[in-house]
Amino acid sequence: MFDLRDLYQQVIVDHNRSPRNFGRLAGANREAEGYNPLCGDRLHIYLNVDEAGIIRDVSFEGEGCAISMASASLMTEAIKGKPLADFPPLFEAFQHMVTADLAEAPDEAHLGKLAVLAGVREFPSRIKCATLCWHTLKSAVKGDHEVAKTE
Ligand code: ZN
């Protein structure tokens, strides 16, 4: 029988093994660092935002657990080419998905492939691994120079 959980697992394993948009971004005009002390995940996110406020390019570097790497990889895919204005509602939807009641289905229409990370809500200690990249991107968007922390 087709098992959705297996598919989700496969997507996460795939993004961890071959992360998309990984590496330093030449021409980045915004960047930020993030750290999740609970797990030891570290990320550096690079952005290139044009004058119209469109995220032309995004990449990340870092090391951490499979969830943190897969989440960053999936996030960069989700926001590349999108206007900055799309970021806050997407972050909110993602945050809601990973902390929602187990019975609540993820909003796949809004979240797309990011919905594969819905399973982390069953493992509260991994939620911060999944949201680290989002906090870091938020710092990069704001132009903060401080290290974004999940605590
Ligand atoms: Zn982690």
Backbone and ligand atoms as CSV (ligand in chain L), in Angstrom:
chain,resi,resn,atom,element,x,y,z
A,1,MET,N,N,0.837,-1.194,0.000
A,1,MET,CA,C,0.000,0.000,0.000
A,1,MET,C,C,0.874,1.247,0.000
A,2,PHE,N,N,0.409,2.271,-0.661
A,2,PHE,CA,C,1.135,3.537,-0.723
A,2,PHE,C,C,1.126,4.230,0.630
A,3,ASP,N,N,2.301,4.527,1.143
A,3,ASP,CA,C,2.382,5.153,2.459
A,3,ASP,C,C,2.959,6.565,2.315
A,4,LEU,N,N,2.129,7.549,2.660
A,4,LEU,CA,C,2.531,8.940,2.526
A,4,LEU,C,C,3.747,9.260,3.395
A,5,ARG,N,N,3.791,8.633,4.564
A,5,ARG,CA,C,4.924,8.878,5.467
A,5,ARG,C,C,6.240,8.470,4.848
A,6,ASP,N,N,6.231,7.342,4.099
A,6,ASP,CA,C,7.455,6.901,3.439
A,6,ASP,C,C,7.907,7.933,2.419
A,7,LEU,N,N,6.934,8.468,1.692
A,7,LEU,CA,C,7.253,9.474,0.682
A,7,LEU,C,C,7.863,10.702,1.353
A,8,TYR,N,N,7.256,11.135,2.442
A,8,TYR,CA,C,7.773,12.298,3.180
A,8,TYR,C,C,9.196,12.042,3.632
A,9,GLN,N,N,9.413,10.831,4.185
A,9,GLN,CA,C,10.749,10.453,4.641
A,9,GLN,C,C,11.751,10.532,3.496
A,10,GLN,N,N,11.336,10.010,2.351
A,10,GLN,CA,C,12.232,9.983,1.188
A,10,GLN,C,C,12.614,11.385,0.751
A,11,VAL,N,N,11.652,12.293,0.761
A,11,VAL,CA,C,11.934,13.679,0.350
A,11,VAL,C,C,12.937,14.304,1.316
A,12,ILE,N,N,12.750,14.060,2.619
A,12,ILE,CA,C,13.653,14.631,3.622
A,12,ILE,C,C,15.063,14.046,3.476
A,13,VAL,N,N,15.140,12.735,3.310
A,13,VAL,CA,C,16.449,12.080,3.140
A,13,VAL,C,C,17.144,12.606,1.884
A,14,ASP,N,N,16.374,12.747,0.816
A,14,ASP,CA,C,16.929,13.235,-0.445
A,14,ASP,C,C,17.471,14.668,-0.297
A,15,HIS,N,N,16.702,15.544,0.344
A,15,HIS,CA,C,17.149,16.938,0.511
A,15,HIS,C,C,18.323,17.053,1.480
A,16,ASN,N,N,18.416,16.112,2.422
A,16,ASN,CA,C,19.561,16.118,3.329
A,16,ASN,C,C,20.816,15.650,2.604
A,17,ARG,N,N,20.666,14.597,1.783
A,17,ARG,CA,C,21.820,14.047,1.062
A,17,ARG,C,C,22.303,14.972,-0.039
A,18,SER,N,N,21.365,15.541,-0.777
A,18,SER,CA,C,21.754,16.477,-1.839
A,18,SER,C,C,20.977,17.771,-1.689
A,19,PRO,N,N,21.425,18.605,-0.742
A,19,PRO,CA,C,20.705,19.852,-0.508
A,19,PRO,C,C,20.717,20.767,-1.730
A,20,ARG,N,N,19.562,21.389,-1.992
A,20,ARG,CA,C,19.455,22.328,-3.116
A,20,ARG,C,C,19.940,23.701,-2.643
A,21,ASN,N,N,20.474,24.465,-3.563
A,21,ASN,CA,C,20.910,25.844,-3.267
A,21,ASN,C,C,21.923,25.883,-2.118
A,22,PHE,N,N,22.828,24.907,-2.109
A,22,PHE,CA,C,23.824,24.823,-1.041
A,22,PHE,C,C,25.123,25.487,-1.493
A,23,GLY,N,N,25.691,26.321,-0.620
A,23,GLY,CA,C,26.963,26.977,-0.916
A,23,GLY,C,C,26.833,28.476,-0.831
A,24,ARG,N,N,27.972,29.149,-0.847
A,24,ARG,CA,C,27.992,30.611,-0.759
A,24,ARG,C,C,27.372,31.207,-2.031
A,25,LEU,N,N,26.651,32.281,-1.880
A,25,LEU,CA,C,25.998,32.912,-3.035
A,25,LEU,C,C,26.801,34.136,-3.465
A,26,ALA,N,N,27.366,34.060,-4.675
A,26,ALA,CA,C,28.082,35.225,-5.201
A,26,ALA,C,C,27.034,36.293,-5.501
A,27,GLY,N,N,27.300,37.511,-5.098
A,27,GLY,CA,C,26.347,38.583,-5.382
A,27,GLY,C,C,25.243,38.706,-4.354
A,28,ALA,N,N,25.417,38.055,-3.209
A,28,ALA,CA,C,24.403,38.181,-2.153
A,28,ALA,C,C,24.405,39.612,-1.616
A,29,ASN,N,N,23.215,40.184,-1.386
A,29,ASN,CA,C,23.175,41.514,-0.786
A,29,ASN,C,C,22.560,41.505,0.614
A,30,ARG,N,N,22.151,40.331,1.075
A,30,ARG,CA,C,21.715,40.187,2.468
A,30,ARG,C,C,22.132,38.802,2.929
A,31,GLU,N,N,22.488,38.691,4.203
A,31,GLU,CA,C,22.852,37.384,4.734
A,31,GLU,C,C,22.684,37.373,6.241
A,32,ALA,N,N,22.594,36.198,6.804
A,32,ALA,CA,C,22.468,36.074,8.259
A,32,ALA,C,C,22.911,34.679,8.679
A,33,GLU,N,N,23.258,34.598,9.962
A,33,GLU,CA,C,23.646,33.315,10.536
A,33,GLU,C,C,22.619,32.873,11.554
A,34,GLY,N,N,22.462,31.570,11.676
A,34,GLY,CA,C,21.531,31.040,12.663
A,34,GLY,C,C,22.149,29.880,13.412
A,35,TYR,N,N,21.727,29.714,14.643
A,35,TYR,CA,C,22.274,28.653,15.491
A,35,TYR,C,C,21.167,28.092,16.374
A,36,ASN,N,N,21.082,26.785,16.401
A,36,ASN,CA,C,20.126,26.104,17.278
A,36,ASN,C,C,20.922,25.360,18.353
A,37,PRO,N,N,21.072,25.977,19.540
A,37,PRO,CA,C,21.935,25.373,20.578
A,37,PRO,C,C,21.439,24.017,21.073
A,38,LEU,N,N,20.153,23.747,20.928
A,38,LEU,CA,C,19.616,22.474,21.418
A,38,LEU,C,C,20.175,21.279,20.651
A,39,CYS,N,N,20.428,21.498,19.363
A,39,CYS,CA,C,20.862,20.376,18.521
A,39,CYS,C,C,22.257,20.609,17.968
A,40,GLY,N,N,22.686,21.883,17.942
A,40,GLY,CA,C,23.991,22.214,17.387
A,40,GLY,C,C,23.953,22.573,15.911
A,41,ASP,N,N,22.748,22.762,15.356
A,41,ASP,CA,C,22.627,23.110,13.932
A,41,ASP,C,C,23.107,24.542,13.696
A,42,ARG,N,N,23.914,24.718,12.649
A,42,ARG,CA,C,24.373,26.055,12.269
A,42,ARG,C,C,24.071,26.300,10.808
A,43,LEU,N,N,23.581,27.500,10.519
A,43,LEU,CA,C,23.249,27.845,9.134
A,43,LEU,C,C,23.738,29.241,8.806
A,44,HIS,N,N,24.077,29.439,7.555
A,44,HIS,CA,C,24.350,30.775,7.047
A,44,HIS,C,C,23.501,30.892,5.784
A,45,ILE,N,N,22.673,31.912,5.745
A,45,ILE,CA,C,21.782,32.071,4.593
A,45,ILE,C,C,22.166,33.325,3.813
A,46,TYR,N,N,22.208,33.172,2.506
A,46,TYR,CA,C,22.540,34.281,1.607
A,46,TYR,C,C,21.331,34.591,0.734
A,47,LEU,N,N,21.120,35.879,0.530
A,47,LEU,CA,C,19.989,36.300,-0.295
A,47,LEU,C,C,20.435,37.314,-1.326
A,48,ASN,N,N,19.806,37.263,-2.472
A,48,ASN,CA,C,19.949,38.364,-3.410
A,48,ASN,C,C,18.545,38.878,-3.695
A,49,VAL,N,N,18.284,40.080,-3.189
A,49,VAL,CA,C,16.958,40.700,-3.351
A,49,VAL,C,C,17.106,41.875,-4.308
A,50,ASP,N,N,16.259,41.942,-5.329
A,50,ASP,CA,C,16.395,43.040,-6.288
A,50,ASP,C,C,15.617,44.280,-5.822
A,51,GLU,N,N,15.681,45.355,-6.613
A,51,GLU,CA,C,15.069,46.622,-6.200
A,51,GLU,C,C,13.559,46.530,-6.074
A,52,ALA,N,N,12.973,45.596,-6.787
A,52,ALA,CA,C,11.521,45.426,-6.717
A,52,ALA,C,C,11.114,44.567,-5.515
A,53,GLY,N,N,12.110,44.106,-4.740
A,53,GLY,CA,C,11.791,43.292,-3.575
A,53,GLY,C,C,11.536,41.834,-3.900
A,54,ILE,N,N,12.078,41.381,-5.016
A,54,ILE,CA,C,11.940,39.963,-5.390
A,54,ILE,C,C,13.211,39.218,-4.954
A,55,ILE,N,N,13.014,38.046,-4.359
A,55,ILE,CA,C,14.156,37.211,-3.968
A,55,ILE,C,C,14.662,36.526,-5.226
A,56,ARG,N,N,15.695,37.134,-5.827
A,56,ARG,CA,C,16.223,36.605,-7.088
A,56,ARG,C,C,16.979,35.312,-6.868
A,57,ASP,N,N,17.702,35.237,-5.759
A,57,ASP,CA,C,18.475,34.027,-5.500
A,57,ASP,C,C,18.651,33.864,-3.995
A,58,VAL,N,N,18.828,32.635,-3.583
A,58,VAL,CA,C,18.996,32.331,-2.166
A,58,VAL,C,C,19.839,31.070,-2.056
A,59,SER,N,N,20.704,31.022,-1.057
A,59,SER,CA,C,21.468,29.801,-0.826
A,59,SER,C,C,21.778,29.681,0.660
A,60,PHE,N,N,22.271,28.521,1.039
A,60,PHE,CA,C,22.644,28.339,2.446
A,60,PHE,C,C,23.883,27.461,2.566
A,61,GLU,N,N,24.575,27.663,3.672
A,61,GLU,CA,C,25.710,26.818,4.039
A,61,GLU,C,C,25.488,26.426,5.482
A,62,GLY,N,N,26.185,25.407,5.923
A,62,GLY,CA,C,26.095,25.066,7.331
A,62,GLY,C,C,26.159,23.584,7.552
A,63,GLU,N,N,25.997,23.221,8.823
A,63,GLU,CA,C,25.953,21.804,9.144
A,63,GLU,C,C,25.024,21.586,10.323
A,64,GLY,N,N,24.407,20.426,10.299
A,64,GLY,CA,C,23.465,20.116,11.349
A,64,GLY,C,C,22.773,18.809,11.039
A,65,CYS,N,N,21.709,18.549,11.763
A,65,CYS,CA,C,21.003,17.281,11.590
A,65,CYS,C,C,20.243,17.255,10.260
A,66,ALA,N,N,19.747,16.085,9.913
A,66,ALA,CA,C,19.045,15.906,8.640
A,66,ALA,C,C,17.833,16.822,8.517
A,67,ILE,N,N,17.121,17.015,9.617
A,67,ILE,CA,C,15.920,17.858,9.559
A,67,ILE,C,C,16.293,19.313,9.260
A,68,SER,N,N,17.339,19.815,9.922
A,68,SER,CA,C,17.720,21.212,9.706
A,68,SER,C,C,18.198,21.439,8.273
A,69,MET,N,N,18.944,20.483,7.730
A,69,MET,CA,C,19.469,20.622,6.368
A,69,MET,C,C,18.351,20.487,5.332
A,70,ALA,N,N,17.492,19.483,5.527
A,70,ALA,CA,C,16.396,19.280,4.575
A,70,ALA,C,C,15.438,20.464,4.607
A,71,SER,N,N,15.201,21.002,5.806
A,71,SER,CA,C,14.280,22.126,5.930
A,71,SER,C,C,14.839,23.352,5.205
A,72,ALA,N,N,16.132,23.616,5.379
A,72,ALA,CA,C,16.748,24.766,4.709
A,72,ALA,C,C,16.707,24.590,3.193
A,73,SER,N,N,16.977,23.367,2.747
A,73,SER,CA,C,16.962,23.089,1.315
A,73,SER,C,C,15.563,23.315,0.733
A,74,LEU,N,N,14.560,22.780,1.410
A,74,LEU,CA,C,13.177,22.930,0.945
A,74,LEU,C,C,12.734,24.392,1.001
A,75,MET,N,N,13.169,25.117,2.031
A,75,MET,CA,C,12.780,26.520,2.167
A,75,MET,C,C,13.353,27.359,1.030
A,76,THR,N,N,14.640,27.111,0.694
A,76,THR,CA,C,15.237,27.911,-0.379
A,76,THR,C,C,14.493,27.663,-1.694
A,77,GLU,N,N,14.098,26.414,-1.921
A,77,GLU,CA,C,13.329,26.125,-3.138
A,77,GLU,C,C,11.993,26.852,-3.131
A,78,ALA,N,N,11.391,26.909,-1.926
A,78,ALA,CA,C,10.046,27.485,-1.827
A,78,ALA,C,C,10.034,28.999,-2.031
A,79,ILE,N,N,11.109,29.683,-1.640
A,79,ILE,CA,C,11.056,31.151,-1.691
A,79,ILE,C,C,11.810,31.779,-2.860
A,80,LYS,N,N,12.597,30.982,-3.547
A,80,LYS,CA,C,13.377,31.520,-4.663
A,80,LYS,C,C,12.433,32.084,-5.733
A,81,GLY,N,N,12.677,33.334,-6.126
A,81,GLY,CA,C,11.855,33.959,-7.161
A,81,GLY,C,C,10.596,34.627,-6.643
A,82,LYS,N,N,10.367,34.514,-5.341
A,82,LYS,CA,C,9.141,35.074,-4.750
A,82,LYS,C,C,9.393,36.481,-4.203
A,83,PRO,N,N,8.337,37.302,-4.149
A,83,PRO,CA,C,8.497,38.609,-3.505
A,83,PRO,C,C,8.712,38.453,-1.998
A,84,LEU,N,N,9.470,39.390,-1.425
A,84,LEU,CA,C,9.716,39.350,0.027
A,84,LEU,C,C,8.419,39.309,0.819
A,85,ALA,N,N,7.398,39.937,0.288
A,85,ALA,CA,C,6.105,40.000,0.990
A,85,ALA,C,C,5.483,38.623,1.184
A,86,ASP,N,N,5.890,37.655,0.373
A,86,ASP,CA,C,5.345,36.296,0.518
A,86,ASP,C,C,5.968,35.554,1.698
A,87,PHE,N,N,7.124,36.053,2.161
A,87,PHE,CA,C,7.851,35.325,3.193
A,87,PHE,C,C,7.147,35.269,4.553
A,88,PRO,N,N,6.695,36.439,5.122
A,88,PRO,CA,C,6.082,36.340,6.469
A,88,PRO,C,C,4.876,35.392,6.558
A,89,PRO,N,N,3.930,35.462,5.601
A,89,PRO,CA,C,2.808,34.511,5.716
A,89,PRO,C,C,3.227,33.047,5.543
A,90,LEU,N,N,4.264,32.814,4.739
A,90,LEU,CA,C,4.725,31.434,4.544
A,90,LEU,C,C,5.399,30.935,5.825
A,91,PHE,N,N,6.188,31.799,6.454
A,91,PHE,CA,C,6.840,31.465,7.727
A,91,PHE,C,C,5.768,31.140,8.762
A,92,GLU,N,N,4.742,31.967,8.797
A,92,GLU,CA,C,3.663,31.753,9.768
A,92,GLU,C,C,2.962,30.407,9.520
A,93,ALA,N,N,2.698,30.123,8.260
A,93,ALA,CA,C,2.019,28.866,7.913
A,93,ALA,C,C,2.896,27.674,8.280
A,94,PHE,N,N,4.211,27.810,8.047
A,94,PHE,CA,C,5.139,26.729,8.354
A,94,PHE,C,C,5.203,26.491,9.868
A,95,GLN,N,N,5.354,27.613,10.597
A,95,GLN,CA,C,5.419,27.545,12.060
A,95,GLN,C,C,4.146,26.894,12.621
A,96,HIS,N,N,3.018,27.278,12.038
A,96,HIS,CA,C,1.753,26.696,12.487
A,96,HIS,C,C,1.740,25.184,12.211
A,97,MET,N,N,2.179,24.808,11.009
A,97,MET,CA,C,2.150,23.388,10.637
A,97,MET,C,C,2.970,22.532,11.596
A,98,VAL,N,N,4.167,23.000,11.966
A,98,VAL,CA,C,5.037,22.154,12.794
A,98,VAL,C,C,4.663,22.169,14.276
A,99,THR,N,N,3.728,23.049,14.660
A,99,THR,CA,C,3.324,23.085,16.068
A,99,THR,C,C,1.846,22.737,16.233
A,100,ALA,N,N,1.158,22.475,15.111
A,100,ALA,CA,C,-0.278,22.221,15.158
A,100,ALA,C,C,-0.594,20.875,15.805
A,101,ASP,N,N,-1.850,20.716,16.146
A,101,ASP,CA,C,-2.348,19.461,16.677
A,101,ASP,C,C,-2.083,18.347,15.658
A,102,LEU,N,N,-1.749,17.163,16.153
A,102,LEU,CA,C,-1.407,16.047,15.263
A,102,LEU,C,C,-2.501,15.729,14.249
A,103,ALA,N,N,-3.739,15.961,14.639
A,103,ALA,CA,C,-4.864,15.594,13.770
A,103,ALA,C,C,-5.073,16.587,12.627
A,104,GLU,N,N,-4.462,17.763,12.728
A,104,GLU,CA,C,-4.709,18.798,11.717
A,104,GLU,C,C,-3.857,18.564,10.470
A,105,ALA,N,N,-4.512,18.513,9.316
A,105,ALA,CA,C,-3.774,18.300,8.064
A,105,ALA,C,C,-3.021,19.572,7.692
A,106,PRO,N,N,-1.780,19.442,7.182
A,106,PRO,CA,C,-1.060,20.647,6.758
A,106,PRO,C,C,-1.736,21.333,5.568
A,107,ASP,N,N,-1.592,22.645,5.507
A,107,ASP,CA,C,-2.177,23.435,4.428
A,107,ASP,C,C,-1.300,23.299,3.182
A,108,GLU,N,N,-1.490,22.183,2.471
A,108,GLU,CA,C,-0.602,21.901,1.337
A,108,GLU,C,C,-0.740,22.887,0.198
A,109,ALA,N,N,-1.933,23.498,0.077
A,109,ALA,CA,C,-2.140,24.470,-0.997
A,109,ALA,C,C,-1.179,25.643,-0.827
A,110,HIS,N,N,-0.948,26.036,0.413
A,110,HIS,CA,C,-0.048,27.165,0.678
A,110,HIS,C,C,1.403,26.695,0.819
A,111,LEU,N,N,1.597,25.557,1.475
A,111,LEU,CA,C,2.946,25.126,1.833
A,111,LEU,C,C,3.648,24.305,0.765
A,112,GLY,N,N,2.886,23.714,-0.135
A,112,GLY,CA,C,3.499,22.887,-1.182
A,112,GLY,C,C,4.352,21.782,-0.580
A,113,LYS,N,N,5.561,21.620,-1.131
A,113,LYS,CA,C,6.463,20.546,-0.712
A,113,LYS,C,C,6.889,20.651,0.754
A,114,LEU,N,N,6.808,21.883,1.311
A,114,LEU,CA,C,7.205,22.076,2.717
A,114,LEU,C,C,6.371,21.203,3.654
A,115,ALA,N,N,5.212,20.768,3.179
A,115,ALA,CA,C,4.320,19.947,3.996
A,115,ALA,C,C,4.963,18.631,4.414
A,116,VAL,N,N,6.035,18.212,3.717
A,116,VAL,CA,C,6.688,16.950,4.101
A,116,VAL,C,C,7.275,17.034,5.508
A,117,LEU,N,N,7.469,18.262,6.010
A,117,LEU,CA,C,8.052,18.417,7.344
A,117,LEU,C,C,7.016,18.428,8.461
A,118,ALA,N,N,5.755,18.222,8.106
A,118,ALA,CA,C,4.686,18.238,9.115
A,118,ALA,C,C,4.943,17.224,10.224
A,119,GLY,N,N,5.638,16.126,9.892
A,119,GLY,CA,C,5.880,15.056,10.857
A,119,GLY,C,C,6.692,15.465,12.068
A,120,VAL,N,N,7.453,16.595,11.979
A,120,VAL,CA,C,8.288,16.965,13.125
A,120,VAL,C,C,7.443,17.343,14.342
A,121,ARG,N,N,6.166,17.655,14.121
A,121,ARG,CA,C,5.322,18.022,15.279
A,121,ARG,C,C,5.194,16.861,16.264
A,122,GLU,N,N,5.491,15.646,15.779
A,122,GLU,CA,C,5.462,14.496,16.683
A,122,GLU,C,C,6.724,14.415,17.535
A,123,PHE,N,N,7.707,15.218,17.196
A,123,PHE,CA,C,8.988,15.201,17.906
A,123,PHE,C,C,9.357,16.622,18.320
A,124,PRO,N,N,8.782,17.086,19.444
A,124,PRO,CA,C,8.940,18.492,19.826
A,124,PRO,C,C,10.390,18.987,19.839
A,125,SER,N,N,11.347,18.099,20.139
A,125,SER,CA,C,12.739,18.557,20.187
A,125,SER,C,C,13.275,18.868,18.787
A,126,ARG,N,N,12.593,18.389,17.729
A,126,ARG,CA,C,13.072,18.640,16.361
A,126,ARG,C,C,12.431,19.854,15.724
A,127,ILE,N,N,11.434,20.439,16.389
A,127,ILE,CA,C,10.732,21.578,15.779
A,127,ILE,C,C,11.713,22.718,15.504
A,128,LYS,N,N,12.631,22.951,16.465
A,128,LYS,CA,C,13.590,24.034,16.290
A,128,LYS,C,C,14.596,23.747,15.181
A,129,CYS,N,N,14.848,22.467,14.936
A,129,CYS,CA,C,15.711,22.100,13.814
A,129,CYS,C,C,15.043,22.527,12.500
A,130,ALA,N,N,13.728,22.327,12.436
A,130,ALA,CA,C,12.987,22.632,11.212
A,130,ALA,C,C,12.767,24.129,11.024
A,131,THR,N,N,12.675,24.880,12.133
A,131,THR,CA,C,12.367,26.314,11.996
A,131,THR,C,C,13.624,27.192,11.975
A,132,LEU,N,N,14.798,26.613,12.289
A,132,LEU,CA,C,16.022,27.423,12.333
A,132,LEU,C,C,16.228,28.221,11.041
A,133,CYS,N,N,16.074,27.562,9.906
A,133,CYS,CA,C,16.328,28.252,8.634
A,133,CYS,C,C,15.363,29.428,8.430
A,134,TRP,N,N,14.142,29.264,8.940
A,134,TRP,CA,C,13.134,30.332,8.780
A,134,TRP,C,C,13.496,31.538,9.644
A,135,HIS,N,N,13.938,31.279,10.888
A,135,HIS,CA,C,14.378,32.378,11.753
A,135,HIS,C,C,15.589,33.080,11.132
A,136,THR,N,N,16.478,32.281,10.551
A,136,THR,CA,C,17.690,32.844,9.954
A,136,THR,C,C,17.348,33.682,8.727
A,137,LEU,N,N,16.425,33.179,7.925
A,137,LEU,CA,C,16.014,33.941,6.738
A,137,LEU,C,C,15.344,35.253,7.156
A,138,LYS,N,N,14.580,35.199,8.234
A,138,LYS,CA,C,13.917,36.403,8.727
A,138,LYS,C,C,14.961,37.461,9.101
A,139,SER,N,N,16.047,37.024,9.760
A,139,SER,CA,C,17.134,37.950,10.102
A,139,SER,C,C,17.778,38.514,8.844
A,140,ALA,N,N,17.979,37.656,7.862
A,140,ALA,CA,C,18.613,38.109,6.618
A,140,ALA,C,C,17.723,39.141,5.924
A,141,VAL,N,N,16.427,38.896,5.912
A,141,VAL,CA,C,15.480,39.812,5.270
A,141,VAL,C,C,15.516,41.169,5.972
A,142,LYS,N,N,15.595,41.130,7.316
A,142,LYS,CA,C,15.600,42.373,8.086
A,142,LYS,C,C,16.954,43.070,8.043
A,143,GLY,N,N,18.002,42.311,7.651
A,143,GLY,CA,C,19.340,42.879,7.621
A,143,GLY,C,C,19.994,42.922,9.001
A,144,ASP,N,N,19.555,42.053,9.906
A,144,ASP,CA,C,20.174,41.946,11.223
A,144,ASP,C,C,21.606,41.441,11.089
A,145,HIS,N,N,22.457,41.882,11.970
A,145,HIS,CA,C,23.816,41.335,11.938
A,145,HIS,C,C,24.060,40.379,13.085
A,146,GLU,N,N,23.047,40.202,13.908
A,146,GLU,CA,C,23.190,39.268,15.016
A,146,GLU,C,C,22.885,37.847,14.546
A,147,VAL,N,N,23.393,36.878,15.299
A,147,VAL,CA,C,23.125,35.477,14.981
A,147,VAL,C,C,21.696,35.147,15.424
A,148,ALA,N,N,20.885,34.635,14.493
A,148,ALA,CA,C,19.513,34.261,14.837
A,148,ALA,C,C,19.559,32.998,15.676
A,149,LYS,N,N,18.818,32.987,16.758
A,149,LYS,CA,C,18.795,31.801,17.607
A,149,LYS,C,C,17.372,31.311,17.734
A,150,THR,N,N,17.255,30.003,17.943
A,150,THR,CA,C,15.923,29.436,18.095
A,150,THR,C,C,15.449,29.582,19.539
A,151,GLU,N,N,16.363,29.981,20.439
A,151,GLU,CA,C,15.981,30.137,21.861
A,151,GLU,C,C,15.568,31.561,22.119
L,1,ZN,ZN,ZN,18.837,19.628,14.500
